[in-house]
Amino acid sequence: MTEIVTQDHQLVLRMDREMAEELESDLSVSDDEPEEESDGAGKKLLAVIQGIFAPILTPLAGAGILQGIIILLLTLGIVSEGTAEEGVLSTISDAVFYFMPILLAAMAQFNVFSFFELPIRSVQYANSVIPIILIVWAQSYIERGLKKIMPDLLAPVLNPLFILVLGTLLGLSVLGPIGTVVADAIATVLNYFNGTVPWLVPTIVGTLSPFIIMAGVHYSLFPAATLSIAALGYETILGPGLLAGNMAHAGVALAVALKTKNQAYRSFSVSATVMAMMGVSQPALYGIELILKRPLYAVLAAGGIGGLYAGIMTVRAFAFANPSIAEIPVFLDSGNNLMHTLLMVVISFAAGFALTWVLGFEEPSQKVVDQATAGS
């Protein structure tokens, strides 16, 4: 057991250092190459996110595909929910999303406590990447500072130790709670708009679905959606907007698959299309949109268009389910709700496809393609 823990520790440390180096290189401006004035803040932010996620595209894509297979097996009745088969497969598919913040998620058993008088608040980090981005960003500066003051003889031993300990404590005490507060604030705003301007919430959720998934905001909205179903028999907070967003991801990924000249990347994009339609948008988000940039703008616009239609037509979800083609029956009622849901699906998909086709994109480098397609 000690050997396994040591290996896990080394793997986490190596991953943190690699991500920190990627982030540091993206944030730093070379002395030999002046920064281009045309690069805006948004483009720089996307470049940073790309640098963070590019090294882990393979496990993200593999986990996303496995999640889609699980959904398909459950839908076809090959595997039953709650069985050992479903549990084992789900654990494997969730592992990559829980591994990124594993050092922080281990603290979930506590509420509020202190570590040598340092106040630490327990929050939920699983599936949320904002705290992780902040922590890796902070670690890049910690490592930079240590390189300046640590003797070369001690650096190989002490630098990784201080980076791990200081980065983790900073994340637990400051950066992690900041990310959670941001997610909770977004959830509060969406709940307010849902009560005052109901059509606006599906539009916002559809538009911002990529960032909602990245930030884990949808978990903050679970209680509101669940209470809405319990009180009203339906919810409009999560299901319609996220379904529009997922279909927009699918349309974008299919357009990329048809336009790209790289055969391996085409195959990956086709898989990402299917996964998005099955409610798993991570392969399209991390493997296509954040890398190619312009498709990200397309998915934001297309998700917003589909969400707006859902809001105007008061599309409702009558059960809590993963927003995907397989879960369309949760939108069925005695009226026209299902018809409007299907039209929303078509609108979102078509808008994502058309906008990506018109905006185009620059072909990714072979290195990025290899990272994205290695596990597909």
C-alpha positions in Angstrom: 0.0 0.0 0.0 2.9 2.4 0.8 4.4 1.8 -2.6 1.1 2.5 -4.3 0.6 5.8 -2.4 4.2 6.8 -3.2 3.6 6.2 -6.9 0.4 8.2 -6.9 2.1 11.0 -5.1 4.9 11.1 -7.7 2.4 11.0 -10.5 0.3 13.9 -9.1 3.5 15.8 -8.5 4.8 15.2 -12.0 1.4 16.2 -13.5 1.3 19.4 -11.4 4.8 20.3 -12.5 4.1 19.7 -16.2 0.9 21.7 -16.0 2.7 24.5 -14.2 5.5 24.6 -16.8 2.9 24.7 -19.6 1.1 27.6 -17.9 4.3 29.4 -17.1 5.4 29.3 -20.7 2.0 30.6 -21.8 2.0 33.4 -19.3 5.6 34.4 -19.9 6.6 36.8 -22.7 9.9 35.8 -24.4 12.7 38.4 -24.4 13.6 37.5 -28.0 10.0 37.5 -29.4 8.0 40.6 -28.5 4.3 40.1 -27.7 2.0 40.7 -30.6 -0.3 43.6 -30.0 -3.1 41.9 -31.9 -3.5 39.3 -29.2 -6.4 40.3 -27.0 -7.0 39.2 -23.4 -9.5 36.6 -24.5 -7.1 35.0 -26.9 -4.4 34.9 -24.3 -6.8 33.3 -21.8 -7.8 30.6 -24.3 -4.1 30.0 -25.0 -3.5 29.5 -21.3 -6.4 27.0 -21.0 -5.2 25.2 -24.1 -1.7 24.9 -22.5 -3.2 23.4 -19.4 -5.5 20.9 -21.0 -3.5 19.8 -24.1 -1.3 17.3 -22.1 -4.4 15.6 -20.7 -6.6 15.4 -23.8 -6.1 11.7 -24.2 -7.5 10.7 -20.7 -10.3 13.3 -21.0 -11.3 11.9 -24.4 -11.1 8.3 -23.2 -13.2 9.0 -20.1 -15.8 10.9 -22.2 -16.1 8.1 -24.7 -16.5 5.6 -21.8 -19.2 7.8 -20.2 -21.1 7.8 -23.5 -20.8 4.0 -23.7 -22.2 3.7 -20.2 -25.2 5.9 -21.1 -25.8 3.7 -24.2 -25.6 0.5 -22.2 -28.1 1.9 -19.7 -30.4 3.1 -22.4 -30.4 -0.3 -24.2 -30.9 -2.2 -21.0 -27.7 -4.1 -21.4 -26.5 -2.8 -18.0 -28.8 -1.9 -15.1 -28.4 1.2 -13.0 -27.0 0.5 -9.5 -25.4 -2.8 -10.5 -21.7 -3.7 -10.0 -21.1 -3.4 -13.8 -22.5 0.1 -13.9 -20.6 1.0 -10.8 -17.2 -0.2 -12.0 -17.5 1.4 -15.4 -18.7 4.7 -13.9 -15.8 4.7 -11.4 -13.3 4.2 -14.3 -14.9 6.9 -16.4 -15.0 9.4 -13.5 -11.4 8.7 -12.4 -9.8 11.2 -14.7 -12.1 14.0 -13.6 -11.6 13.2 -10.0 -7.8 12.8 -10.4 -7.1 16.4 -11.3 -8.3 17.7 -8.0 -7.6 14.5 -6.0 -5.5 16.2 -3.3 -8.3 18.7 -2.6 -11.2 16.3 -3.0 -9.7 14.1 -0.2 -10.6 16.9 2.3 -14.4 16.6 1.6 -14.9 14.6 4.9 -14.2 17.8 6.9 -16.3 20.9 7.2 -14.4 23.9 8.6 -11.0 23.3 10.2 -7.5 24.7 10.5 -4.1 23.4 9.5 -1.5 24.9 11.9 -3.9 27.8 12.5 -4.4 28.3 8.7 -8.2 28.3 8.2 -9.4 25.8 5.6 -12.9 25.5 4.3 -14.2 22.3 2.9 -15.8 22.7 -0.6 -16.6 20.3 -3.4 -13.9 20.3 -6.1 -14.8 17.2 -8.1 -15.4 18.0 -11.8 -14.6 21.7 -11.2 -11.5 23.0 -13.0 -11.5 26.7 -12.0 -9.8 26.0 -8.6 -7.3 23.7 -10.4 -6.4 26.4 -13.0 -5.9 28.9 -10.2 -3.7 26.5 -8.2 -1.5 25.6 -11.2 -1.2 29.3 -12.0 -0.1 30.0 -8.5 2.3 27.0 -8.6 4.0 28.5 -11.6 5.0 31.5 -9.6 6.0 29.4 -6.6 8.3 27.3 -8.8 9.7 30.5 -10.4 10.5 31.9 -6.9 12.1 28.8 -5.7 14.4 28.6 -8.7 15.8 32.0 -7.7 16.5 31.2 -4.0 17.0 27.4 -3.8 20.6 26.2 -4.1 21.1 23.9 -7.1 22.2 21.1 -4.8 18.9 21.1 -2.9 16.6 22.1 -5.7 15.8 18.5 -7.1 14.7 17.4 -3.6 13.2 20.5 -2.0 11.5 22.3 -4.9 9.0 19.6 -5.7 8.2 19.4 -2.0 7.6 23.1 -1.5 5.6 23.4 -4.8 3.3 20.6 -3.7 2.8 21.7 -0.1 2.5 25.4 -0.7 0.4 25.0 -3.8 -2.0 22.6 -2.0 -2.3 24.8 1.1 -2.9 27.9 -1.0 -5.5 26.0 -2.9 -7.3 24.7 0.2 -7.3 28.0 2.1 -7.7 30.6 -0.7 -8.0 29.6 -4.3 -10.3 26.7 -4.0 -12.9 28.6 -2.0 -12.6 31.5 -4.4 -13.5 29.2 -7.3 -16.5 27.8 -5.4 -17.7 31.2 -4.4 -17.7 32.2 -8.1 -19.7 29.1 -9.0 -22.2 29.7 -6.2 -22.6 33.4 -7.3 -23.3 32.4 -10.8 -25.9 29.9 -9.6 -27.5 32.6 -7.4 -27.8 34.9 -10.4 -29.3 32.2 -12.6 -31.9 31.3 -9.9 -32.9 35.0 -9.6 -33.4 35.4 -13.4 -35.3 32.1 -13.5 -37.8 33.6 -11.1 -38.1 37.0 -12.8 -37.4 36.4 -16.5 -37.8 32.7 -17.1 -36.9 32.7 -20.8 -33.5 34.2 -20.0 -32.1 31.3 -17.9 -32.1 28.7 -20.7 -30.5 31.3 -23.0 -27.7 32.0 -20.5 -27.2 28.3 -19.7 -27.1 27.4 -23.4 -24.7 30.2 -24.2 -22.3 29.6 -21.3 -22.7 25.8 -21.1 -18.9 25.2 -21.9 -17.9 27.4 -18.9 -20.7 26.1 -16.7 -19.3 22.6 -17.2 -15.7 23.7 -16.7 -16.6 25.6 -13.5 -18.8 22.9 -12.1 -21.7 25.5 -11.8 -24.2 22.9 -12.9 -23.6 21.1 -9.5 -24.5 24.3 -7.7 -27.8 24.4 -9.7 -28.8 20.8 -8.9 -30.7 21.8 -5.7 -32.7 24.5 -7.5 -33.5 22.1 -10.4 -34.5 19.3 -8.0 -36.7 21.6 -5.9 -38.4 22.9 -9.1 -39.3 19.3 -10.1 -40.5 18.5 -6.6 -42.7 21.6 -6.4 -43.8 22.1 -10.0 -43.3 18.8 -11.6 -40.7 20.2 -14.1 -37.6 22.3 -14.3 -36.3 24.9 -16.8 -33.1 25.8 -15.0 -30.6 23.1 -16.3 -32.1 20.6 -18.7 -33.2 22.7 -21.6 -30.2 25.0 -21.7 -27.6 22.2 -21.2 -29.3 20.1 -23.9 -29.1 23.0 -26.3 -25.4 23.4 -25.4 -24.6 19.8 -25.9 -26.3 19.8 -29.3 -24.3 22.9 -30.2 -21.1 21.0 -29.2 -22.2 18.1 -31.5 -22.8 20.4 -34.5 -19.5 22.2 -34.0 -17.6 18.9 -33.8 -19.2 17.5 -36.9 -18.3 20.6 -38.9 -14.7 20.3 -37.7 -14.7 16.6 -38.7 -15.9 17.5 -42.2 -13.5 20.4 -42.7 -10.3 19.2 -41.2 -7.6 17.7 -43.5 -6.1 15.5 -40.8 -7.6 12.0 -40.9 -6.8 11.2 -37.3 -8.3 14.5 -36.1 -11.4 13.8 -38.2 -11.9 10.5 -36.5 -11.5 12.1 -33.1 -14.0 14.9 -34.1 -16.6 12.3 -35.2 -16.3 10.6 -31.8 -16.6 13.9 -30.1 -19.8 14.5 -32.1 -21.4 11.3 -30.9 -20.3 11.9 -27.3 -21.8 15.4 -27.2 -25.1 14.0 -28.5 -25.0 11.5 -25.7 -24.5 14.3 -23.2 -20.7 14.1 -22.8 -19.3 17.4 -24.1 -15.8 17.3 -22.7 -14.1 15.8 -25.8 -15.5 18.5 -28.0 -14.8 21.2 -25.5 -11.2 20.3 -24.5 -10.2 18.5 -27.7 -11.7 20.9 -30.3 -13.1 24.2 -29.1 -10.5 25.4 -26.7 -7.8 24.3 -29.1 -9.2 25.8 -32.3 -10.7 28.9 -30.6 -13.1 30.0 -33.4 -15.3 26.9 -32.8 -15.6 28.0 -29.2 -17.3 31.2 -30.3 -19.6 29.1 -32.6 -20.7 26.8 -29.7 -21.4 29.8 -27.4 -23.6 31.5 -30.1 -25.3 28.2 -31.1 -26.0 27.2 -27.5 -27.5 30.6 -26.9 -29.7 30.4 -30.0 -31.1 27.0 -28.9 -31.5 28.1 -25.3 -33.4 31.2 -26.4 -35.8 29.1 -28.4 -36.2 26.8 -25.4 -36.9 29.8 -23.2 -39.4 31.4 -25.5 -41.3 28.1 -26.0 -41.0 27.3 -22.3 -39.4 23.9 -22.9 -39.5 21.9 -19.7 -37.7 18.8 -18.3 -40.0 16.6 -16.3 -37.3 14.6 -14.7 -33.6 15.1 -13.7 -31.4 13.4 -16.4 -28.3 13.8 -18.4 -29.1 16.3 -21.2 -28.7 14.1 -24.3 -30.5 12.5 -27.2 -30.9 9.3 -25.1 -32.8 11.3 -22.4 -35.2 13.1 -24.7 -38.2 11.2 -23.2 -37.9 13.3 -20.0 -39.3 16.2 -22.1 -42.4 14.3 -23.1 -45.8 15.6 -22.0 -49.4 15.6 -23.3 -48.8 18.9 -25.2 -46.2 20.2 -27.6 -43.2 20.2 -25.2 -41.5 17.3 -27.0 -41.9 18.9 -30.4 -40.3 22.1 -29.2 -37.5 20.1 -27.6 -36.7 18.3 -30.8 -36.8 21.7 -32.7 -34.4 23.1 -30.1 -32.1 20.2 -30.7 -32.2 20.7 -34.5 -31.7 24.5 -34.1 -28.7 24.2 -31.7 -27.0 21.5 -33.8 -27.6 23.3 -37.1 -26.4 26.6 -35.7 -23.2 25.1 -34.3 -22.5 23.4 -37.6 -23.2 26.4 -39.7 -21.3 28.9 -37.6 -18.3 26.6 -37.4 -18.4 26.1 -41.2 -18.6 29.8 -41.9 -16.0 31.0 -39.3 -13.6 28.2 -40.1 -10.5 27.4 -38.1 -6.8 27.0 -38.3 -5.6 23.4 -38.5 -4.1 22.2 -35.2 -0.4 21.3 -35.1 0.5 17.7 -35.4 1.6 17.7 -31.8 -1.9 18.8 -30.7 -3.5 16.2 -33.0 -1.4 13.4 -31.6 -2.3 14.4 -28.1 -6.0 14.6 -28.9 -6.2 11.4 -30.9 -3.8 9.1 -29.0 -6.6 7.5 -27.0 -9.3 7.6 -29.7 
